Amino acid sequence: MSLAEYLSTPSGRKLVLRKAVGSRGIKQLEFYVERSKEYFSDLPTVYTQGLHRLIKQDREPQRTLAVFEEAYKDFPELALDSNKINPVKQRLSDVEELRVRVNNLLSSDFISNTGFIFLALCEGALQYNGTPVTEEIKRNLLYGHMIAIDLSEGMDRAIDQDEDLEFLNDYRLMNPYILKLGQEMIGAVDQSVYQSFENGFNRALKAQSLDRRAKKDPRFVDHEKMNRIYDKYRAVIGTAGRNMAFNRGPIAEIYDLGMAKAAEAGGCTDELIDSLKVNSFENPSWPLFFALQAGDPRKAFELTLEKGRVYLNEARIALEMIPRDFPITPFIDSLFLVLGHKMEHAFNTTVREISFSSLEEQLQKI
């Protein structure tokens, strides 16, 4: 973002001031953003080779896909026609074809904005706890979580069908193997971390299923259901945060709280941005929920911004729990400011550019 964009929000102005005075938090942010580029430079190769191995060695791909599709039975768009399984598998047996698909999935903003956070949390916990781990275990932890989280990219494209249309069947076949590769790497860390991941994954699956049911009826969602739907953010990022501390001790609990609430704030930001992209309220979302209750589209966005700020304030409780000598506290504090700026900027842009008359027409039809 430009300097003018940073100066346009309260959180952005704080970031500019911190940058000007050379704050430790900004320096840590910049350090990990740069360091993550090098650390994750092998991720596309590890990801591609791992998927290639799993796909080629699977003699029962029909069964693999059937098990995955049963788990996601609320999402029929993820199913691959049985007569297409072998042709798609044959195509993806070419490692270079598979590499193109992997690179497409890794190109998302969500993935690029996640790696440096996980790396900082992991190294901060290791430094504080003084617990030695091998580089292989550390890489399995970090790469495994990045790959598992990347599963959502292939799933979203198959469900939304708004990009990479020619590759959707490839993603449908890849999805169970992406999950399996992530599970394999995370499982190589230790049983506690693996079980934590599985628990979070299952929670997210339940939240996603509720999200899908809500799409059928805009008035299906109440405040309690929205909180349950938002577990799709808490479960994934909160659990990943917990595991960056190897699911051990107070730091794991603190990471879980902070990252879960920060992810929910990020969800509010995404809903503001998505409303502008499609010039309507997404269902389900906080903007739609607030609009239906208040009857005022502009008020709905204001309340979504406030909801996001509530989430960020809850995330900051984690900062109050962190030990004084914890090495990356300034990083986390500045990270929350960045998230606040992105949310405030999304709000400003949306209320400035969206068609409120279209939103009022949408509400009248519900």
C-alpha positions as CSV (number, residue, x, y, z in Angstrom):
1,M,0.0,0.0,0.0
2,S,1.1,3.6,-0.6
3,L,1.9,6.1,2.1
4,A,-1.3,7.9,1.4
5,E,-3.3,4.7,2.0
6,Y,-1.5,4.2,5.4
7,L,-2.2,7.8,6.4
8,S,-5.9,7.3,5.6
9,T,-6.6,5.1,8.6
10,P,-5.9,5.4,12.4
11,S,-4.0,2.2,12.5
12,G,-2.0,3.1,9.4
13,R,-0.9,6.4,10.9
14,K,0.4,4.6,14.0
15,L,2.4,2.2,11.7
16,V,3.9,5.2,9.8
17,L,4.9,6.8,13.1
18,R,6.5,3.5,14.3
19,K,8.3,3.2,11.1
20,A,9.6,6.8,11.4
21,V,11.0,6.2,14.9
22,G,12.5,2.8,14.0
23,S,10.4,0.7,16.3
24,R,11.5,-2.8,17.1
25,G,8.1,-4.2,16.1
26,I,8.3,-2.8,12.5
27,K,11.9,-4.0,12.2
28,Q,10.8,-7.5,13.3
29,L,7.9,-7.4,10.8
30,E,10.2,-6.5,8.0
31,F,12.8,-9.1,9.1
32,Y,10.3,-11.9,9.0
33,V,8.7,-10.9,5.8
34,E,12.1,-11.0,4.1
35,R,13.3,-14.1,6.0
36,S,10.1,-16.0,5.0
37,K,10.8,-15.6,1.3
38,E,14.1,-17.5,1.7
39,Y,12.7,-20.0,4.2
40,F,9.7,-21.0,2.1
41,S,11.6,-20.8,-1.2
42,D,11.6,-24.7,-1.3
43,L,7.9,-25.0,-0.5
44,P,6.7,-25.2,-4.1
45,T,9.2,-28.0,-4.8
46,V,8.5,-30.0,-1.6
47,Y,4.8,-29.5,-2.2
48,T,4.9,-30.7,-5.8
49,Q,7.2,-33.6,-5.2
50,G,5.1,-34.8,-2.2
51,L,1.8,-34.6,-4.1
52,H,3.4,-36.3,-7.1
53,R,4.5,-39.2,-4.9
54,L,1.1,-39.6,-3.3
55,I,-0.8,-39.4,-6.5
56,K,1.4,-41.8,-8.5
57,Q,1.6,-44.4,-5.7
58,D,-2.2,-44.5,-5.1
59,R,-3.6,-47.6,-6.7
60,E,-7.1,-46.8,-5.5
61,P,-7.7,-43.1,-6.4
62,Q,-11.5,-43.8,-6.6
63,R,-11.5,-44.8,-3.0
64,T,-9.3,-41.9,-1.9
65,L,-11.7,-39.4,-3.6
66,A,-14.8,-41.2,-2.2
67,V,-13.6,-40.9,1.4
68,F,-12.8,-37.2,0.9
69,E,-16.1,-36.4,-0.9
70,E,-18.0,-38.2,1.9
71,A,-16.4,-35.9,4.5
72,Y,-17.4,-32.9,2.3
73,K,-20.8,-34.2,1.2
74,D,-22.3,-30.7,1.8
75,F,-20.1,-29.5,-1.1
76,P,-21.0,-31.6,-4.2
77,E,-18.9,-29.2,-6.4
78,L,-15.8,-31.0,-5.0
79,A,-16.8,-34.3,-6.5
80,L,-14.9,-35.5,-9.5
81,D,-16.8,-37.7,-12.0
82,S,-15.6,-41.3,-11.8
83,N,-14.9,-41.5,-15.5
84,K,-12.5,-38.5,-15.3
85,I,-10.4,-39.8,-12.4
86,N,-7.9,-41.8,-14.4
87,P,-7.4,-39.2,-17.2
88,V,-6.8,-36.4,-14.6
89,K,-4.5,-38.7,-12.6
90,Q,-2.6,-39.5,-15.8
91,R,-2.2,-35.8,-16.6
92,L,-1.0,-34.9,-13.1
93,S,1.5,-37.8,-13.2
94,D,3.5,-35.3,-15.3
95,V,5.4,-33.5,-12.5
96,E,5.7,-30.3,-14.5
97,E,1.9,-30.2,-15.1
98,L,1.4,-30.7,-11.4
99,R,3.9,-28.0,-10.6
100,V,1.9,-25.4,-12.5
101,R,-1.2,-26.3,-10.5
102,V,0.7,-26.1,-7.2
103,N,2.1,-22.7,-8.1
104,N,-1.4,-21.4,-9.0
105,L,-2.6,-22.4,-5.5
106,L,0.4,-20.9,-3.7
107,S,-0.1,-17.6,-5.5
108,S,-3.0,-16.4,-3.3
109,D,-2.7,-13.4,-1.0
110,F,-3.7,-15.6,1.9
111,I,-0.8,-17.9,1.5
112,S,1.7,-15.2,1.0
113,N,0.5,-13.3,4.0
114,T,0.6,-16.3,6.3
115,G,4.1,-17.8,6.0
116,F,6.0,-15.0,7.7
117,I,3.6,-15.0,10.6
118,F,4.0,-18.8,11.2
119,L,7.8,-18.5,10.9
120,A,7.9,-15.7,13.5
121,L,5.6,-17.5,15.9
122,C,7.6,-20.7,15.6
123,E,11.0,-19.1,16.1
124,G,9.8,-16.9,18.9
125,A,8.4,-19.9,20.8
126,L,11.6,-22.0,20.2
127,Q,13.8,-19.1,21.3
128,Y,11.8,-18.5,24.5
129,N,11.3,-22.1,25.5
130,G,14.9,-23.0,24.7
131,T,13.7,-26.3,23.3
132,P,16.0,-27.7,20.6
133,V,14.4,-29.3,17.5
134,T,15.9,-30.5,14.3
135,E,15.6,-28.4,11.2
136,E,13.6,-31.3,9.6
137,I,11.0,-31.2,12.4
138,K,10.7,-27.4,12.2
139,R,10.3,-27.6,8.4
140,N,7.7,-30.4,8.7
141,L,5.8,-28.2,11.1
142,L,5.9,-25.0,9.0
143,Y,5.6,-26.6,5.5
144,G,3.0,-29.0,6.7
145,H,0.7,-26.3,8.0
146,M,1.2,-24.2,4.9
147,I,0.3,-27.1,2.7
148,A,-2.7,-28.1,4.8
149,I,-4.1,-24.6,4.8
150,D,-3.5,-24.3,1.0
151,L,-6.2,-27.0,0.7
152,S,-8.8,-24.3,1.0
153,E,-7.5,-22.7,-2.2
154,G,-8.2,-25.7,-4.4
155,M,-11.5,-26.3,-2.7
156,D,-12.6,-22.7,-3.0
157,R,-11.8,-22.6,-6.7
158,A,-13.8,-25.8,-7.3
159,I,-16.8,-24.5,-5.3
160,D,-16.8,-20.9,-6.5
161,Q,-15.9,-21.8,-10.2
162,D,-14.8,-18.2,-10.9
163,E,-11.1,-18.8,-11.8
164,D,-8.8,-21.5,-13.2
165,L,-11.9,-23.0,-14.9
166,E,-9.7,-25.3,-17.0
167,F,-8.0,-26.8,-14.0
168,L,-11.0,-27.4,-11.7
169,N,-11.0,-31.2,-12.2
170,D,-7.3,-31.2,-11.5
171,Y,-7.9,-29.4,-8.2
172,R,-10.7,-31.9,-7.4
173,L,-8.3,-34.8,-7.7
174,M,-5.5,-33.0,-5.9
175,N,-7.6,-32.0,-2.8
176,P,-7.4,-35.3,-0.8
177,Y,-3.7,-35.6,-1.6
178,I,-3.0,-32.1,-0.4
179,L,-4.7,-32.9,2.9
180,K,-2.8,-36.2,3.1
181,L,0.5,-34.6,2.5
182,G,-0.1,-31.9,5.1
183,Q,-1.2,-34.6,7.6
184,E,1.9,-36.6,6.8
185,M,4.3,-33.8,7.5
186,I,2.5,-32.5,10.6
187,G,2.3,-36.1,11.9
188,A,6.1,-36.3,11.6
189,V,6.4,-33.6,14.2
190,D,4.8,-35.3,17.1
191,Q,1.4,-36.9,18.1
192,S,0.3,-33.9,20.2
193,V,0.7,-31.5,17.3
194,Y,-0.9,-33.9,14.9
195,Q,-4.0,-34.4,17.1
196,S,-4.3,-30.6,17.6
197,F,-4.3,-30.2,13.8
198,E,-6.9,-32.9,13.4
199,N,-9.2,-31.4,16.0
200,G,-8.9,-28.0,14.4
201,F,-9.6,-29.4,10.9
202,N,-12.7,-31.2,12.1
203,R,-14.0,-28.0,13.8
204,A,-13.4,-26.1,10.6
205,L,-15.2,-28.7,8.6
206,K,-18.3,-28.4,10.8
207,A,-18.2,-24.6,10.5
208,Q,-17.9,-24.8,6.7
209,S,-20.9,-27.2,6.5
210,L,-23.0,-24.7,8.6
211,D,-21.8,-21.9,6.2
212,R,-23.0,-23.9,3.3
213,R,-26.4,-24.5,4.8
214,A,-26.7,-20.8,5.6
215,K,-26.2,-19.9,1.9
216,K,-29.6,-21.4,1.1
217,D,-31.5,-19.0,3.3
218,P,-30.2,-15.5,4.2
219,R,-32.5,-15.4,7.2
220,F,-31.2,-18.8,8.5
221,V,-28.4,-17.1,10.3
222,D,-28.7,-15.6,13.8
223,H,-25.9,-14.2,16.0
224,E,-25.2,-17.6,17.5
225,K,-24.9,-19.3,14.1
226,M,-22.6,-16.5,12.8
227,N,-20.3,-17.2,15.8
228,R,-20.3,-20.9,14.9
229,I,-19.6,-20.2,11.3
230,Y,-16.6,-18.0,12.2
231,D,-15.1,-21.1,13.8
232,K,-13.8,-21.7,10.2
233,Y,-11.3,-18.9,11.0
234,R,-10.7,-19.7,14.7
235,A,-10.2,-23.4,14.1
236,V,-7.7,-23.1,11.2
237,I,-5.5,-20.1,12.2
238,G,-5.9,-20.5,16.0
239,T,-4.9,-24.1,15.9
240,A,-2.0,-23.3,13.6
241,G,-0.9,-20.7,16.0
242,R,-1.1,-23.2,18.9
243,N,1.0,-25.6,16.9
244,M,3.7,-23.1,16.1
245,A,4.5,-23.5,19.8
246,F,4.4,-27.3,19.4
247,N,1.1,-27.4,21.3
248,R,3.0,-27.1,24.6
249,G,2.6,-24.8,27.6
250,P,1.2,-21.3,28.0
251,I,2.7,-20.0,24.8
252,A,0.6,-22.4,22.8
253,E,-2.6,-21.2,24.5
254,I,-1.6,-17.6,24.1
255,Y,-0.9,-18.1,20.4
256,D,-4.2,-19.9,19.9
257,L,-6.2,-17.0,21.4
258,G,-4.3,-14.2,19.6
259,M,-4.3,-15.9,16.2
260,A,-7.9,-17.1,16.4
261,K,-9.2,-13.6,17.2
262,A,-6.9,-12.0,14.6
263,A,-8.3,-14.4,12.0
264,E,-11.8,-13.5,12.9
265,A,-10.9,-9.8,12.4
266,G,-9.5,-10.8,9.0
267,G,-12.8,-12.4,8.2
268,C,-14.5,-9.1,8.7
269,T,-12.0,-7.5,6.4
270,D,-12.6,-10.1,3.8
271,E,-16.4,-9.6,4.0
272,L,-16.0,-5.9,3.5
273,I,-13.8,-6.4,0.5
274,D,-16.1,-9.2,-1.0
275,S,-19.2,-7.0,-0.6
276,L,-17.5,-4.4,-2.8
277,K,-16.3,-7.0,-5.3
278,V,-19.8,-8.4,-6.0
279,N,-21.7,-5.1,-5.1
280,S,-23.9,-7.0,-2.7
281,F,-24.0,-8.6,0.7
282,E,-22.4,-12.0,0.8
283,N,-24.4,-14.7,2.5
284,P,-23.6,-15.6,5.2
285,S,-21.6,-12.6,6.5
286,W,-21.6,-10.0,9.3
287,P,-22.5,-7.2,6.9
288,L,-25.6,-9.1,5.8
289,F,-26.5,-10.1,9.4
290,F,-26.3,-6.5,10.6
291,A,-28.1,-5.2,7.5
292,L,-31.0,-7.5,8.1
293,Q,-31.3,-6.5,11.7
294,A,-30.7,-2.8,11.3
295,G,-32.3,-2.3,7.9
296,D,-29.5,0.1,6.9
297,P,-26.6,-1.0,4.6
298,R,-24.3,1.8,5.7
299,K,-24.9,1.0,9.3
300,A,-24.2,-2.7,8.5
301,F,-20.7,-1.9,7.3
302,E,-20.1,0.3,10.3
303,L,-21.1,-2.5,12.7
304,T,-18.9,-4.9,10.8
305,L,-16.0,-2.6,11.3
306,E,-16.8,-2.4,15.0
307,K,-17.1,-6.2,15.2
308,G,-13.7,-6.6,13.6
309,R,-12.3,-4.2,16.1
310,V,-13.8,-6.2,18.9
311,Y,-12.1,-9.3,17.6
312,L,-8.8,-7.4,17.4
313,N,-9.2,-6.1,21.0
314,E,-9.7,-9.7,22.1
315,A,-6.6,-10.7,20.2
316,R,-4.7,-8.0,22.1
317,I,-5.6,-9.8,25.4
318,A,-3.0,-12.4,24.2
319,L,-0.4,-9.6,24.3
320,E,-1.2,-9.0,28.0
321,M,-0.6,-12.7,28.7
322,I,2.8,-12.9,27.0
323,P,5.8,-13.0,29.4
324,R,7.7,-9.7,29.5
325,D,10.9,-11.2,28.0
326,F,9.1,-12.9,25.1
327,P,11.2,-12.2,22.0
328,I,8.6,-11.4,19.4
329,T,6.0,-9.4,21.4
330,P,6.7,-6.3,19.3
331,F,6.2,-8.3,16.1
332,I,2.7,-9.5,17.3
333,D,1.7,-6.0,18.4
334,S,2.7,-4.5,15.0
335,L,1.0,-7.3,13.2
336,F,-2.3,-6.5,14.9
337,L,-1.9,-2.9,13.8
338,V,-1.4,-4.0,10.2
339,L,-4.6,-6.1,10.4
340,G,-6.4,-3.1,11.9
341,H,-5.2,-0.9,9.1
342,K,-6.3,-3.4,6.4
343,M,-9.7,-3.6,8.0
344,E,-10.1,0.2,8.3
345,H,-8.9,0.7,4.7
346,A,-11.4,-2.0,3.4
347,F,-14.2,-0.2,5.2
348,N,-13.3,3.2,3.8
349,T,-13.0,1.9,0.3
350,T,-16.2,-0.1,0.5
351,V,-18.4,2.7,1.8
352,R,-16.9,5.1,-0.7
353,E,-17.4,3.0,-3.8
354,I,-20.2,0.5,-3.3
355,S,-23.7,1.1,-4.6
356,F,-26.0,1.5,-1.6
357,S,-29.1,1.5,-3.8
358,S,-28.2,-2.0,-5.0
359,L,-27.8,-3.1,-1.4
360,E,-31.2,-1.7,-0.5
361,E,-32.7,-3.6,-3.4
362,Q,-31.1,-6.8,-2.2
363,L,-32.5,-6.3,1.3
364,Q,-36.0,-5.7,-0.1
365,K,-35.9,-9.0,-1.9
366,I,-34.9,-11.1,1.1
